């Protein structure tokens, strides 16, 4: 019964992703401006090889001063976006077909741009994996908590303190360029000792943590970038 209910829920979610909104999602709320500065990111990943044919995923969030979620593939494969939503919210995601059915690690990410850090309000998210015959694969795909890109100290802002943290991690701590979604690093900076999820340092979302991410955050803080596109 539990597995049947899960399959029904996944089918409904997939249908929503492909539906054309019945009402204008922006009817009561202002969409994010083209200079929206704050980027939230959600990452979906596969921890173990599961012979996956495709993954259906989606993210729902309020639309006030917020852009619709955009999706990009991280692993090799094809991504077909899906769109949904209604008055006051977006519900968007898609279907990802990996080139390698035994892919592991990060597969897809979604990003949302907001006028302020406080504008992001997540309603729900989901991700389901399937075999070629349409059978659901249990415990195959997961998502990381949605996070504000560049905000390493958790104060809902991106500034010089965050730059100091990533610069220290890369150029003083010399964290490994390669990482998994479980990798952490800890250090004292300015008398404050913190533990960080290394995937959050991957500012440009390319699968590596290095000086490219440090430079990108520096450009952002200097105003050369309005947000992080990926």
C-alpha positions in Angstrom: 0.0 0.0 0.0 2.9 2.4 0.9 4.6 1.8 -2.4 1.4 2.2 -4.3 0.6 5.5 -2.6 4.2 6.7 -3.4 3.7 5.8 -7.1 0.4 7.6 -7.2 1.9 10.7 -5.6 4.8 10.7 -8.0 2.4 10.4 -11.0 0.3 13.4 -9.8 3.5 15.4 -9.2 4.8 14.6 -12.7 1.4 15.7 -14.2 1.5 19.0 -12.3 5.0 19.7 -13.6 3.8 19.3 -17.2 0.6 21.3 -16.8 0.0 24.7 -18.1 -1.0 27.0 -15.2 -4.7 27.5 -15.1 -4.2 30.9 -13.5 -1.6 33.6 -13.7 0.9 32.9 -10.9 1.7 36.6 -10.7 -1.8 37.8 -10.4 -1.4 38.9 -6.8 2.3 39.2 -6.4 5.2 41.0 -8.0 7.7 38.8 -9.8 11.4 39.2 -8.9 13.0 42.2 -10.7 15.6 41.6 -13.4 18.3 42.7 -10.9 17.2 40.3 -8.2 20.3 39.8 -6.1 19.7 36.7 -4.0 20.0 33.2 -5.4 18.6 30.1 -3.7 19.7 26.7 -4.9 18.4 23.2 -4.5 20.5 20.2 -5.5 19.3 16.7 -6.2 21.7 13.7 -5.9 22.0 10.0 -6.2 24.0 8.3 -3.4 24.3 4.8 -4.9 24.1 3.2 -8.3 20.5 2.2 -8.9 20.1 1.6 -12.7 17.9 4.7 -13.1 16.1 5.3 -16.3 14.8 8.8 -15.4 14.2 11.1 -12.4 11.1 13.3 -12.0 11.7 16.3 -9.7 10.1 19.6 -8.7 10.1 22.6 -6.5 7.2 24.8 -5.3 7.7 28.2 -3.9 5.8 31.5 -3.4 6.1 33.9 -6.3 6.2 37.3 -4.5 9.4 39.1 -5.5 10.7 35.7 -6.6 11.6 34.2 -10.0 10.3 30.8 -11.1 12.7 28.0 -10.4 15.1 27.2 -13.3 16.7 23.8 -13.7 20.1 22.7 -15.1 21.6 19.2 -15.5 24.8 18.6 -13.5 25.4 15.0 -14.5 25.5 14.0 -18.2 22.0 13.4 -19.6 19.0 15.1 -21.0 16.6 17.4 -19.1 13.0 18.1 -20.1 11.6 21.0 -18.0 8.1 21.0 -16.7 6.0 24.0 -15.6 3.0 24.4 -13.3 1.8 26.7 -10.5 -1.1 28.9 -9.7 -2.0 32.3 -8.1 0.9 33.3 -5.8 3.2 30.3 -6.4 5.4 28.5 -8.8 5.6 24.7 -9.1 8.4 23.8 -11.6 10.9 21.0 -12.2 11.2 18.4 -14.9 12.4 15.0 -16.0 16.1 14.1 -16.1 17.3 11.1 -18.1 21.0 10.2 -17.2 23.4 9.1 -19.8 24.7 6.6 -17.3 21.9 4.8 -15.5 24.3 4.0 -12.6 25.2 7.7 -12.1 26.0 8.8 -8.6 26.4 12.2 -7.0 24.8 15.4 -8.0 22.5 15.1 -11.0 20.3 18.3 -11.3 20.0 21.6 -9.5 17.3 24.3 -9.4 17.9 28.0 -8.7 15.5 30.8 -7.7 16.3 34.5 -7.7 14.7 36.9 -5.1 14.8 40.6 -4.5 15.7 40.0 -0.9 16.9 37.0 1.1 13.6 37.1 3.1 11.5 36.8 -0.1 12.1 33.0 -0.6 9.3 30.8 0.8 9.5 27.2 -0.2 6.3 25.2 -0.2 7.5 21.7 -1.1 9.9 19.7 -3.2 10.1 16.1 -4.5 12.2 13.7 -6.5 11.4 10.2 -7.7 13.5 7.8 -9.7 12.2 5.2 -12.1 13.3 2.2 -14.1 12.7 1.9 -17.9 9.4 0.1 -17.3 8.1 2.9 -15.1 8.6 1.1 -11.8 9.6 3.4 -9.0 13.0 2.9 -7.4 13.0 3.3 -3.7 15.7 5.4 -1.9 17.4 6.3 -5.1 17.4 10.1 -5.3 17.4 12.8 -2.6 17.6 16.6 -2.4 19.8 18.8 -0.2 18.2 21.6 1.8 17.7 24.7 -0.3 20.4 27.3 0.6 21.2 30.9 -0.1 24.2 30.9 -2.5 27.2 32.7 -1.0 25.8 33.0 2.6 28.3 30.9 4.5 27.9 32.5 7.9 24.1 32.1 7.9 23.2 35.8 8.4 21.0 36.0 5.3 23.4 38.3 3.5 26.4 37.9 1.2 29.2 40.2 2.1 32.9 40.5 3.0 32.6 38.1 5.9 31.4 35.4 3.5 34.3 36.2 1.1 36.7 35.8 4.0 35.3 32.4 4.8 35.5 30.9 1.3 38.9 32.4 0.7 40.2 30.9 3.9 38.6 27.5 3.0 40.3 27.4 -0.4 43.6 29.2 0.1 44.4 28.7 3.7 42.6 25.5 4.7 43.3 24.1 1.2 40.1 22.0 1.1 40.0 19.3 -1.6 38.8 20.6 -4.9 36.6 17.5 -5.4 33.9 16.9 -2.9 30.8 14.8 -2.1 27.5 16.1 -0.8 28.6 14.8 2.6 31.9 16.5 2.8 32.4 19.1 5.6 35.3 21.3 6.8 35.8 23.1 10.1 38.0 26.0 11.1 38.3 29.1 13.3 38.1 32.4 11.6 38.0 35.7 13.5 37.5 33.9 16.8 34.5 32.0 15.4 34.7 28.2 14.9 32.2 26.8 12.4 31.6 23.6 10.4 30.7 24.1 6.8 29.1 21.9 4.1 31.7 22.0 1.3 29.1 21.8 -1.5 27.9 25.3 -0.5 31.4 26.7 -1.4 30.8 25.6 -5.0 29.4 29.0 -6.0 29.6 28.4 -9.7 28.0 25.0 -9.4 30.5 23.2 -11.6 31.3 20.3 -9.2 34.6 21.7 -7.9 35.6 24.1 -5.1 38.5 26.3 -6.1 39.6 29.9 -6.7 37.0 30.2 -9.5 34.4 30.2 -6.7 36.4 32.7 -4.7 36.7 35.1 -7.6 33.0 34.7 -8.5 31.9 35.7 -5.0 34.3 38.6 -5.1 32.8 39.9 -8.4 29.3 39.5 -6.9 30.3 41.6 -3.8 31.8 44.3 -6.0 28.5 44.5 -7.9 29.7 43.0 -11.2 27.0 40.2 -10.9 23.4 40.7 -9.8 22.9 37.0 -9.0 24.3 33.5 -9.6 22.8 32.1 -12.8 23.3 28.4 -12.1 
